[in-house]
Amino acid sequence: MSRAVVKKSRGRASRFGVEALEPRQLLAVDFDYAMAERFGLDLNHNGLIDLPNTATYAQPTSLSLTFSVLDDPNPDPSTVYGWSMQPGSGAGTVVQRTAAQIASGDLPTVSVAAGTYATTFQKIVGGVVVDSVEKPVSVRDILVVGMGDSYSSGEANPEQVQGLSLPGYFPSGTIPYLQSSDLNQDAPATAFTLASPFLTQTAAALWADGADGYYGPTPFGLDMTNDNRQSHRSTVAATAQYALQLERSDPHTSVTFVHVSQSGATTQTAIGAVPAYGLEDPNYLLTAQTKLLQAIVGSRPVDQLFISLGANDVGFATLTKGLVASDIDLTDVIGDASSFAPNAVNRIYRQADAAVAASTPLSLVLDLFDFNAASLPNGYASVRQALADVGVSPAATFLFEYPDPTRVYRSFVNPNNGRSFTLPWWGPAVFDVIPPAQISATESYFVSQSILTPLNQAVAAGAKANGWTYVTNISSAFLGHGYDAPKVEDGLGNLRFLRTARESSLFQGPVGLTGPLDTKGTLHPNALGHRAIEAAIWNDLTPAPFVGVAVRGATASARALGRSRHVRNAGLNFEWDFDRLPGQGRFRADAVGPRVAVTGADPDGKPGRVATLRITNALGLATERAVFLRTRRA
């Protein structure tokens, strides 16, 4: 038995290159199929992605897919193509189209229930079957759900920013100037301060579009567009963007996305133990997320549930206000540091630790955090139980790490040689709410070390205790992207991933002198931040097993090596595309399964074949590996 090898030696690398450049042998006529997309639509044509939180949408009785013909160039227009889909039990589904019909856009589309169908494809010329292919067709829709707090809802990222006006004595380009400028910089900040008392809202910011009336009745008769507005739900949110990319990543699956997150949520408001009210109308009673989720998905199993909860349980907004106030009596050791030898950085940390320890306000902030954080274990357990009580039992549940909004890169001067060096550092934050009050760089250091680190440790412990998966690498992804980073990337790699108070007031309101104080979007990820969180989701969920590939005669086999308990490596399926390497055109499965026959003629007749092995996990995410099959001459 010979084993597949990844290119390590020069000889094998050369063999990869030769095989990759050889033309593929065209096989007999074949077919493919594509599921109709379900998330990312705009049925009401208002330019916004629909977020249809309805049972009709989330519990489809059938799914649509369209067949396509492969490897049959220039067929006679009268050629008939037929597909017969046979489920495990019950009646089958048959669809036929002529080549002329397909060319005119009349495509072979069917609607069937989810499942795997034994499918026979035939090419018929003059009433005679001249070619036939049999292979399984998997009809799968992946249900993705987002629930939790403002970091999950997409707070600070309305689908459309609010409309604004200024009196005529302001220059006509003032509002566009403010919207496009970095309001952390002196000139735009001054312009904002001068204009803000005179800004008038002419149109409210638009949040996620419920597309009411297009996806069936809404749960409890809610106006879902308004419910999205009261909850500050946005399709810019990382989970929504992940679901959208998952939808587009594989034509053989579709995605249904349900978004019940509510800005300001705690573990207890999420389950209805404590009432929650709208962000735009304080008299609007929000439906508990677990209750709303059950009304939408019913008894349908949830494939992937993403949760972000915990920050509001520890009173993060109250802690932030306390930090702003505590700036009055704290020496800013971290912010004042500018010249020291690289090996003396620990001395700066010790000085900062001493300043923090001597601060009574920071001690009170920490005491409040510790007191509130003690409730998190029971809070997470209550969410798990509430989901079970309403019959929602996800196949996989993920709990998000929180980003660190304080981290930037800074340059310092080594006094011993005059040379500059750069370190990951901490910058000031929330300096635009009630200037000159701010969270100083040293307070940011305190937040990072004494609040965010233990908060994320508690989140990780909550995930473990409840059988959930902790989504990591989010905090580190915000390094260099903190509140004090610029809107346009600088030479150190700093680029802001967060919404500032001035930006939030300008984009979503409220406006006026107290707008930066009253707005809800401050310190939340902006679109770039949500992309970083989405990337962390993909990194954590994409399969990454150690796979051994072996060849015996004309049979290739693959199996996962070692033991991995991570959900990303569960339920692995293997597909093989012979004589093609990853990135060289569209993947086309020549064989499916862990043990397959190496099909098709070897293009050069020499020993060995290259192939792409696509590995798909139970979540529906896939990765491709290049393999070398050490076959022998026939």
C-alpha positions as CSV (number, residue, x, y, z in Angstrom):
1,M,0.0,0.0,0.0
2,S,1.4,3.4,-0.9
3,R,0.5,6.6,0.8
4,A,-0.3,10.0,-0.7
5,V,2.2,12.7,-0.1
6,V,2.1,16.4,0.0
7,K,4.9,18.1,-1.9
8,K,8.0,18.0,0.3
9,S,10.8,16.9,-1.9
10,R,11.9,18.6,-5.1
11,G,11.0,15.5,-7.1
12,R,7.5,15.3,-5.8
13,A,7.0,19.1,-6.1
14,S,8.0,18.8,-9.7
15,R,5.5,16.0,-10.2
16,F,2.8,18.2,-8.8
17,G,3.6,20.9,-11.3
18,V,3.6,18.5,-14.3
19,E,0.3,16.9,-13.3
20,A,-1.4,20.2,-12.6
21,L,-0.7,21.6,-16.0
22,E,-1.9,18.6,-18.0
23,P,-5.3,19.0,-19.6
24,R,-8.2,17.1,-18.0
25,Q,-9.7,14.3,-19.9
26,L,-13.3,15.2,-20.8
27,L,-15.6,12.5,-19.4
28,A,-18.9,11.5,-20.8
29,V,-21.8,13.9,-20.4
30,D,-22.4,14.8,-16.8
31,F,-24.5,17.1,-14.7
32,D,-24.3,19.3,-11.7
33,Y,-26.9,21.2,-9.6
34,A,-27.3,24.4,-7.6
35,M,-29.6,25.1,-4.7
36,A,-31.6,28.3,-4.9
37,E,-30.2,30.9,-2.4
38,R,-32.5,31.6,0.5
39,F,-30.6,34.3,2.5
40,G,-29.4,37.5,0.8
41,L,-32.5,38.1,-1.2
42,D,-34.3,41.4,-1.7
43,L,-37.9,40.4,-2.6
44,N,-39.4,43.9,-1.9
45,H,-36.7,45.5,-4.1
46,N,-35.8,48.3,-1.6
47,G,-32.1,47.8,-1.9
48,L,-31.7,46.1,1.5
49,I,-31.1,42.4,2.3
50,D,-34.2,40.8,3.6
51,L,-34.1,39.5,7.2
52,P,-37.3,37.5,7.2
53,N,-37.8,36.2,10.8
54,T,-40.9,34.1,10.0
55,A,-41.9,30.5,10.3
56,T,-42.8,30.3,6.6
57,Y,-39.3,31.2,5.8
58,A,-37.5,29.2,8.5
59,Q,-39.5,26.0,8.0
60,P,-39.7,25.4,4.3
61,T,-41.6,22.3,3.1
62,S,-39.5,22.1,-0.1
63,L,-36.3,23.4,-1.5
64,S,-35.5,24.5,-5.0
65,L,-32.6,23.4,-7.1
66,T,-31.6,23.8,-10.7
67,F,-29.7,21.2,-12.8
68,S,-27.0,22.0,-15.4
69,V,-25.5,19.9,-18.1
70,L,-21.7,19.4,-18.2
71,D,-19.3,18.2,-20.9
72,D,-21.8,18.4,-23.8
73,P,-20.7,21.3,-26.0
74,N,-22.8,22.3,-29.0
75,P,-25.7,19.8,-28.6
76,D,-28.4,19.5,-31.2
77,P,-31.3,21.8,-30.1
78,S,-33.6,18.8,-30.0
79,T,-31.4,16.9,-27.6
80,V,-33.4,16.0,-24.5
81,Y,-31.9,15.9,-21.0
82,G,-33.8,14.2,-18.2
83,W,-33.3,13.9,-14.5
84,S,-35.1,11.3,-12.3
85,M,-34.7,11.9,-8.5
86,Q,-35.7,9.0,-6.3
87,P,-35.9,9.5,-2.5
88,G,-35.4,6.8,0.1
89,S,-39.1,6.2,0.1
90,G,-42.1,7.6,-1.8
91,A,-42.6,8.9,-5.3
92,G,-39.7,10.3,-7.3
93,T,-39.4,13.6,-9.2
94,V,-38.7,13.8,-12.9
95,V,-37.8,16.8,-15.0
96,Q,-36.8,17.1,-18.7
97,R,-35.6,19.9,-20.9
98,T,-34.4,20.1,-24.4
99,A,-31.1,21.8,-25.3
100,A,-33.1,24.6,-26.9
101,Q,-35.2,25.2,-23.8
102,I,-32.1,25.4,-21.6
103,A,-30.4,27.7,-24.1
104,S,-33.4,30.0,-23.9
105,G,-33.4,30.2,-20.1
106,D,-36.1,27.6,-19.4
107,L,-33.9,25.7,-16.9
108,P,-34.6,22.3,-15.3
109,T,-35.7,23.4,-11.8
110,V,-37.4,21.2,-9.2
111,S,-38.7,21.8,-5.7
112,V,-38.3,18.8,-3.4
113,A,-38.0,18.1,0.3
114,A,-34.6,18.0,2.0
115,G,-32.8,14.7,1.7
116,T,-30.6,12.6,-0.5
117,Y,-31.9,11.4,-3.8
118,A,-30.6,8.7,-6.1
119,T,-30.5,10.6,-9.3
120,T,-30.3,9.3,-12.8
121,F,-29.4,11.7,-15.6
122,Q,-30.0,10.8,-19.3
123,K,-29.1,12.3,-22.6
124,I,-31.7,11.4,-25.2
125,V,-31.2,11.9,-29.0
126,G,-33.9,10.9,-31.4
127,G,-35.8,9.1,-28.7
128,V,-32.8,6.9,-27.8
129,V,-30.8,7.2,-24.5
130,V,-27.2,7.7,-25.7
131,D,-25.7,8.5,-22.3
132,S,-26.6,8.0,-18.7
133,V,-25.1,9.0,-15.3
134,E,-26.2,7.9,-11.8
135,K,-25.1,9.7,-8.6
136,P,-26.6,10.9,-5.4
137,V,-28.0,14.5,-5.1
138,S,-28.0,15.9,-1.6
139,V,-30.6,18.6,-1.0
140,R,-29.6,20.4,2.2
141,D,-30.5,23.7,3.8
142,I,-28.4,24.9,6.7
143,L,-30.2,26.8,9.5
144,V,-28.0,29.4,11.1
145,V,-29.3,31.4,14.1
146,G,-27.8,34.5,15.8
147,M,-28.9,35.5,19.3
148,G,-27.6,37.6,22.0
149,D,-26.5,41.2,22.7
150,S,-25.4,44.2,20.7
151,Y,-22.2,42.6,19.5
152,S,-24.4,40.0,17.9
153,S,-27.2,42.3,16.7
154,G,-24.9,44.5,14.6
155,E,-25.4,47.6,16.8
156,A,-23.7,50.7,15.4
157,N,-24.2,49.5,11.8
158,P,-27.6,50.5,10.4
159,E,-28.4,49.4,6.9
160,Q,-28.7,53.0,5.9
161,V,-27.5,55.9,8.0
162,Q,-29.9,58.6,9.2
163,G,-30.7,61.6,7.1
164,L,-29.5,64.9,8.4
165,S,-29.8,68.6,7.7
166,L,-28.1,71.8,8.8
167,P,-29.2,75.5,8.7
168,G,-28.3,77.2,5.4
169,Y,-25.5,79.3,6.9
170,F,-23.4,76.1,7.2
171,P,-21.3,75.2,4.0
172,S,-23.4,72.8,1.8
173,G,-20.8,70.0,2.1
174,T,-20.5,70.0,5.9
175,I,-22.5,66.8,6.5
176,P,-20.8,64.7,3.8
177,Y,-17.5,66.0,5.1
178,L,-18.3,64.8,8.6
179,Q,-19.6,61.4,7.4
180,S,-16.4,60.7,5.4
181,S,-13.8,62.2,7.8
182,D,-12.0,60.6,10.8
183,L,-13.8,62.3,13.6
184,N,-11.0,61.4,16.0
185,Q,-8.8,63.9,14.2
186,D,-8.7,67.6,15.3
187,A,-10.2,69.4,12.3
188,P,-13.2,67.1,11.8
189,A,-13.7,66.8,15.5
190,T,-13.9,70.6,15.8
191,A,-16.3,70.7,12.8
192,F,-18.5,68.1,14.4
193,T,-18.5,70.0,17.8
194,L,-19.6,73.2,16.0
195,A,-22.2,71.5,13.8
196,S,-23.8,69.0,16.2
197,P,-26.0,71.4,18.2
198,F,-27.6,72.4,14.9
199,L,-28.0,69.0,13.2
200,T,-31.6,67.9,12.6
201,Q,-32.7,64.4,11.7
202,T,-34.7,64.3,8.5
203,A,-34.9,60.5,8.2
204,A,-34.3,57.8,10.8
205,A,-31.5,55.3,10.3
206,L,-32.8,52.0,8.7
207,W,-32.1,48.8,10.4
208,A,-32.6,45.3,9.0
209,D,-35.5,44.9,6.6
210,G,-38.0,42.4,7.8
211,A,-39.6,42.4,4.3
212,D,-43.0,42.1,6.0
213,G,-45.6,40.5,3.8
214,Y,-43.2,38.7,1.5
215,Y,-42.3,35.7,3.7
216,G,-45.6,34.8,5.4
217,P,-47.1,35.7,8.7
218,T,-44.8,37.2,11.3
219,P,-44.5,35.6,14.8
220,F,-47.0,37.1,17.3
221,G,-48.2,39.5,14.5
222,L,-45.0,41.6,15.0
223,D,-44.0,44.2,12.5
224,M,-40.6,42.6,12.0
225,T,-39.0,45.7,10.4
226,N,-39.9,47.7,13.4
227,D,-38.8,44.9,15.7
228,N,-35.5,44.9,14.0
229,R,-35.3,48.6,14.5
230,Q,-36.2,48.4,18.2
231,S,-33.5,45.7,18.6
232,H,-30.9,47.4,16.3
233,R,-30.5,44.3,14.2
234,S,-28.3,44.6,11.1
235,T,-27.2,42.3,8.3
236,V,-23.7,43.8,8.8
237,A,-23.4,41.7,11.9
238,A,-20.7,39.0,11.7
239,T,-23.2,36.1,12.0
240,A,-25.3,37.6,9.2
241,Q,-22.2,38.0,7.0
242,Y,-21.0,34.6,7.8
243,A,-24.4,33.1,6.9
244,L,-24.3,35.1,3.6
245,Q,-20.8,33.8,2.7
246,L,-21.8,30.3,3.7
247,E,-24.8,30.6,1.4
248,R,-22.5,31.6,-1.5
249,S,-19.6,29.2,-0.8
250,D,-21.3,26.0,-1.9
251,P,-23.9,25.8,-4.7
252,H,-25.0,22.4,-3.3
253,T,-26.4,23.8,-0.1
254,S,-28.6,26.8,0.8
255,V,-28.7,28.7,4.0
256,T,-31.6,30.0,6.2
257,F,-30.6,32.7,8.6
258,V,-32.6,33.7,11.6
259,H,-31.5,36.7,13.6
260,V,-33.2,37.3,17.0
261,S,-30.4,39.3,18.8
262,Q,-31.3,42.4,20.7
263,S,-28.9,45.2,21.5
264,G,-28.6,45.5,25.3
265,A,-29.5,41.9,26.0
266,T,-28.4,40.0,29.0
267,T,-28.7,36.3,29.7
268,Q,-31.9,37.0,31.6
269,T,-33.6,39.3,29.1
270,A,-32.7,36.7,26.4
271,I,-34.8,34.1,28.2
272,G,-37.6,36.5,29.3
273,A,-36.8,36.4,33.0
274,V,-36.3,40.1,32.9
275,P,-38.2,42.3,30.4
276,A,-36.4,44.2,27.7
277,Y,-37.6,47.3,25.9
278,G,-37.0,48.9,22.5
279,L,-34.0,51.1,21.8
280,E,-36.1,53.6,19.8
281,D,-39.3,53.4,21.8
282,P,-38.9,52.7,25.5
283,N,-42.5,51.5,25.7
284,Y,-41.9,48.8,23.1
285,L,-41.7,45.4,24.9
286,L,-39.3,43.1,23.2
287,T,-40.2,39.5,22.9
288,A,-37.8,37.2,24.8
289,Q,-35.3,35.8,22.3
290,T,-35.8,32.1,23.2
291,K,-39.6,32.6,22.8
292,L,-39.2,34.4,19.5
293,L,-36.7,31.8,18.2
294,Q,-39.1,28.9,18.9
295,A,-42.0,30.7,17.2
296,I,-39.8,31.1,14.1
297,V,-38.0,27.7,13.8
298,G,-40.6,25.5,15.5
299,S,-39.5,22.0,15.8
300,R,-36.9,22.3,13.0
301,P,-33.4,21.4,14.2
302,V,-31.0,24.4,14.3
303,D,-27.7,23.5,12.6
304,Q,-25.6,26.3,14.0
305,L,-26.5,28.7,16.9
306,F,-24.3,31.6,17.6
307,I,-24.6,33.4,20.9
308,S,-23.0,36.6,22.2
309,L,-23.9,37.2,25.9
310,G,-22.2,38.3,29.0
311,A,-21.0,41.9,28.5
312,N,-24.3,43.4,29.7
313,D,-24.5,40.9,32.5
314,V,-21.4,42.4,34.0
315,G,-22.7,45.9,33.4
316,F,-20.2,46.9,30.7
317,A,-22.0,50.2,29.9
318,T,-22.0,51.2,33.6
319,L,-18.3,50.2,33.9
320,T,-17.5,52.4,30.9
321,K,-19.1,55.4,32.5
322,G,-17.2,54.7,35.7
323,L,-13.9,54.6,33.8
324,V,-14.6,57.9,32.1
325,A,-15.2,59.5,35.5
326,S,-12.2,57.9,37.1
327,D,-9.8,59.6,34.6
328,I,-9.8,62.6,36.9
329,D,-7.4,61.1,39.5
330,L,-5.3,58.5,37.6
331,T,-1.7,59.1,36.4
332,D,-1.6,58.0,32.8
333,V,1.6,55.9,32.9
334,I,0.8,54.0,29.7
335,G,-0.2,57.1,27.7
336,D,2.7,59.1,28.9
337,A,5.4,56.5,28.0
338,S,7.4,57.5,25.1
339,S,11.1,56.7,25.7
340,F,12.5,53.6,27.2
341,A,14.7,50.6,26.3
342,P,12.7,47.6,24.9
343,N,13.9,45.4,27.8
344,A,12.5,48.0,30.3
345,V,8.9,47.6,29.2
346,N,8.1,45.5,32.3
347,R,9.0,48.5,34.4
348,I,6.3,50.5,32.6
349,Y,3.8,47.7,33.3
350,R,4.7,47.7,37.0
351,Q,4.3,51.5,37.2
352,A,0.9,51.1,35.5
353,D,-0.1,48.4,37.9
354,A,0.8,50.5,40.8
355,A,-1.2,53.5,39.5
356,V,-4.2,51.2,39.0
357,A,-3.9,49.7,42.4
358,A,-3.8,53.2,44.0
359,S,-7.0,54.3,42.2
360,T,-10.1,54.1,44.4
361,P,-12.5,54.6,41.4
362,L,-10.8,51.7,39.5
363,S,-11.1,49.5,42.6
364,L,-14.8,50.3,42.7
365,V,-15.2,49.5,39.0
366,L,-13.4,46.2,39.5
367,D,-15.5,45.3,42.6
368,L,-18.6,45.9,40.5
369,F,-17.3,43.7,37.7
370,D,-16.4,40.9,40.0
371,F,-19.8,41.0,41.7
372,N,-21.7,40.9,38.4
373,A,-19.4,38.3,36.8
374,A,-20.2,35.9,39.6
375,S,-23.7,35.5,38.0
376,L,-22.4,34.5,34.6
377,P,-22.2,30.7,35.2
378,N,-25.9,30.5,36.2
379,G,-26.8,33.0,33.5
380,Y,-25.3,30.7,30.7
381,A,-26.9,27.6,32.3
382,S,-30.3,29.4,32.3
383,V,-30.0,30.1,28.5
384,R,-29.2,26.5,27.8
385,Q,-32.2,25.4,29.9
386,A,-34.5,27.9,28.3
387,L,-33.6,26.8,24.8
388,A,-34.3,23.2,25.8
389,D,-37.6,24.2,27.5
390,V,-38.9,25.6,24.2
391,G,-37.7,22.7,22.2
392,V,-34.7,24.3,20.5
393,S,-31.8,21.8,20.6
394,P,-29.0,23.0,18.2
395,A,-26.7,20.5,16.6
396,A,-23.8,23.0,17.4
397,T,-23.8,26.1,19.7
398,F,-21.1,28.7,19.6
399,L,-20.4,31.4,22.2
400,F,-18.4,34.4,21.1
401,E,-15.3,35.8,22.7
402,Y,-15.5,39.6,23.1
403,P,-13.1,41.9,21.2
404,D,-10.6,44.1,23.0
405,P,-11.3,47.7,21.9
406,T,-8.2,49.2,23.6
407,R,-5.3,47.8,21.6
408,V,-3.1,49.8,19.2
409,Y,0.5,49.8,18.0
410,R,2.7,52.5,19.2
411,S,6.3,53.6,18.4
412,F,8.8,54.4,21.2
413,V,12.3,55.7,21.2
414,N,15.2,53.7,22.8
415,P,17.2,56.4,24.7
416,N,20.3,54.2,24.5
417,N,20.6,54.4,20.7
418,G,18.0,56.9,19.6
419,R,16.2,54.2,17.5
420,S,12.5,53.7,17.4
421,F,10.7,50.5,18.0
422,T,7.0,49.4,17.9
423,L,5.0,47.5,20.5
424,P,1.4,46.4,20.9
425,W,0.1,49.0,23.3
426,W,-3.1,50.5,24.7
427,G,-4.7,53.7,23.5
428,P,-7.2,56.1,25.1
429,A,-10.9,55.5,24.3
430,V,-14.3,57.2,24.6
431,F,-12.6,60.6,24.6
432,D,-15.3,62.1,22.4
433,V,-18.3,61.8,24.7
434,I,-17.8,64.5,27.3
435,P,-14.3,66.0,26.5
436,P,-11.9,66.2,28.2
437,A,-13.1,63.2,30.2
438,Q,-12.0,59.9,28.6
439,I,-10.8,56.4,29.3
440,S,-7.1,57.0,29.4
441,A,-4.5,54.7,28.0
442,T,-3.7,53.4,31.5
443,E,-7.4,52.8,32.1
444,S,-7.5,50.9,28.8
445,Y,-4.6,48.8,30.1
446,F,-6.8,48.1,33.2
447,V,-9.8,47.2,31.0
448,S,-7.7,44.9,28.9
449,Q,-6.0,43.1,31.8
450,S,-8.6,43.2,34.6
451,I,-12.0,43.2,32.9
452,L,-11.9,41.9,29.3
453,T,-9.4,39.0,30.0
454,P,-11.4,37.6,33.0
455,L,-14.7,38.3,31.1
456,N,-13.5,36.2,28.2
457,Q,-12.3,33.5,30.6
458,A,-15.7,33.4,32.1
459,V,-17.3,33.2,28.6
460,A,-15.0,30.3,27.7
461,A,-15.9,28.6,31.0
462,G,-19.6,29.1,30.3
463,A,-19.2,27.5,26.8
464,K,-17.4,24.5,28.3
465,A,-19.9,24.0,31.1
466,N,-22.8,24.0,28.7
467,G,-21.4,21.9,25.9
468,W,-20.9,24.8,23.6
469,T,-17.9,25.8,21.4
470,Y,-16.0,28.9,22.3
471,V,-15.2,31.0,19.2
472,T,-11.7,32.3,19.8
473,N,-9.2,34.7,18.2
474,I,-11.6,37.6,18.2
475,S,-9.9,39.7,20.9
476,S,-6.5,39.2,19.2
477,A,-8.0,40.1,15.8
478,F,-8.6,43.7,17.2
479,L,-4.9,44.3,18.0
480,G,-4.0,47.5,16.2
481,H,-7.7,48.3,15.6
482,G,-8.7,49.9,18.8
483,Y,-10.8,53.0,19.5
484,D,-7.8,55.3,19.1
485,A,-6.7,53.8,15.8
486,P,-7.2,55.9,12.7
487,K,-10.0,55.5,10.1
488,V,-7.4,55.1,7.4
489,E,-4.6,52.6,8.1
490,D,-1.3,54.2,9.2
491,G,2.2,53.0,8.8
492,L,2.1,50.9,11.9
493,G,-0.9,48.9,10.8
494,N,-3.4,50.7,13.0
495,L,-6.9,50.8,11.5
496,R,-10.0,51.3,13.6
497,F,-12.5,48.4,13.8
498,L,-14.8,50.2,16.2
499,R,-17.5,52.9,16.1
500,T,-16.7,56.0,18.0
501,A,-19.3,58.1,19.9
502,R,-19.2,60.9,17.4
503,E,-19.6,58.5,14.5
504,S,-22.5,56.7,16.2
505,S,-24.3,60.0,16.9
506,L,-23.8,61.1,13.2
507,F,-24.8,57.8,11.6
508,Q,-27.7,56.5,13.8
509,G,-28.5,59.3,16.3
510,P,-29.4,60.9,18.4
511,V,-27.9,64.2,17.4
512,G,-27.3,67.4,19.3
513,L,-25.0,68.4,22.1
514,T,-25.6,65.2,24.0
515,G,-25.7,62.9,21.0
516,P,-22.3,61.3,21.6
517,L,-23.4,60.6,25.2
518,D,-26.8,59.2,24.4
519,T,-26.1,57.2,21.3
520,K,-26.0,53.3,21.6
521,G,-23.3,52.4,19.1
522,T,-20.2,53.6,20.9
523,L,-17.4,51.0,21.3
524,H,-19.1,48.4,19.0
525,P,-17.5,46.8,16.0
526,N,-17.9,48.7,12.7
527,A,-18.2,46.9,9.4
528,L,-14.4,46.1,9.4
529,G,-14.7,44.8,13.0
530,H,-17.6,42.5,12.0
531,R,-15.6,41.2,9.1
532,A,-12.8,40.3,11.5
533,I,-15.2,38.4,13.7
534,E,-16.6,36.7,10.7
535,A,-13.1,35.6,9.7
536,A,-12.7,34.2,13.2
537,I,-15.8,32.1,12.7
538,W,-14.5,30.7,9.5
539,N,-11.1,30.0,11.1
540,D,-12.7,28.2,14.0
541,L,-15.3,26.2,12.1
542,T,-13.5,25.2,8.9
543,P,-12.4,21.5,9.1
544,A,-8.7,21.1,9.9
545,P,-8.2,17.4,10.5
546,F,-5.0,15.4,10.0
547,V,-5.9,13.2,7.0
548,G,-4.1,10.2,5.8
549,V,-4.5,9.2,2.1
550,A,-3.5,5.8,0.9
551,V,-3.6,4.0,-2.5
552,R,-3.9,0.3,-3.1
553,G,-4.1,-0.6,-6.8
554,A,-6.7,1.6,-8.3
555,T,-8.4,2.4,-5.0
556,A,-7.8,5.5,-2.9
557,S,-8.8,6.0,0.6
558,A,-8.8,8.8,3.2
559,R,-9.3,8.8,6.9
560,A,-8.9,11.3,9.7
561,L,-5.9,10.6,11.9
562,G,-5.7,11.1,15.6
563,R,-8.6,12.2,17.8
564,S,-10.1,15.6,17.5
565,R,-13.1,16.6,19.7
566,H,-13.6,20.0,18.0
567,V,-16.9,20.3,16.2
568,R,-15.2,21.5,13.1
569,N,-13.7,18.0,12.6
570,A,-17.0,16.1,13.2
571,G,-18.9,14.3,10.5
572,L,-16.3,14.5,7.8
573,N,-17.2,13.7,4.2
574,F,-14.7,13.3,1.4
575,E,-14.9,14.2,-2.3
576,W,-12.2,13.6,-4.9
577,D,-11.4,15.6,-8.0
578,F,-8.7,13.8,-10.0
579,D,-6.1,15.5,-12.1
580,R,-6.8,18.9,-10.6
581,L,-5.2,20.9,-7.8
582,P,-7.0,23.4,-5.5
583,G,-7.5,26.8,-7.2
584,Q,-7.4,25.4,-10.7
585,G,-11.0,26.0,-11.9
586,R,-14.2,24.7,-10.4
587,F,-14.2,21.7,-8.1
588,R,-15.9,18.7,-9.7
589,A,-16.3,15.5,-7.8
590,D,-15.1,12.5,-9.7
591,A,-15.7,10.3,-6.7
592,V,-17.4,10.6,-3.3
593,G,-16.6,8.8,0.0
594,P,-13.6,7.7,2.1
595,R,-12.8,4.8,-0.2
596,V,-13.1,5.3,-4.0
597,A,-11.9,4.0,-7.3
598,V,-9.4,6.3,-9.1
599,T,-11.3,6.9,-12.3
600,G,-10.4,8.3,-15.7
601,A,-7.3,7.9,-17.8
602,D,-4.0,9.2,-16.4
603,P,-3.3,12.1,-18.8
604,D,0.4,11.3,-19.2
605,G,0.5,7.6,-18.4
606,K,3.2,8.0,-15.8
607,P,2.9,6.5,-12.3
608,G,1.0,8.8,-10.0
609,R,-1.9,11.2,-10.2
610,V,-2.7,14.5,-8.5
611,A,-6.1,15.2,-7.0
612,T,-8.0,17.6,-4.9
613,L,-9.5,16.2,-1.8
614,R,-12.4,18.2,-0.5
615,I,-13.2,17.6,3.1
616,T,-16.7,18.8,4.3
617,N,-17.7,18.7,8.0
618,A,-21.2,18.3,9.5
619,L,-21.6,22.0,9.7
620,G,-21.4,22.3,5.9
621,L,-18.0,24.0,5.8
622,A,-15.3,22.6,3.5
623,T,-11.6,22.8,2.9
624,E,-9.5,21.5,-0.1
625,R,-6.2,19.6,0.1
626,A,-3.8,18.8,-2.7
627,V,-2.8,15.1,-2.7
628,F,-0.5,13.0,-4.8
629,L,-1.8,9.4,-5.5
630,R,1.2,7.1,-6.0
631,T,-0.4,4.8,-8.5
632,R,1.5,2.4,-10.7
633,R,1.4,2.0,-14.5
634,A,-1.4,-0.3,-15.7
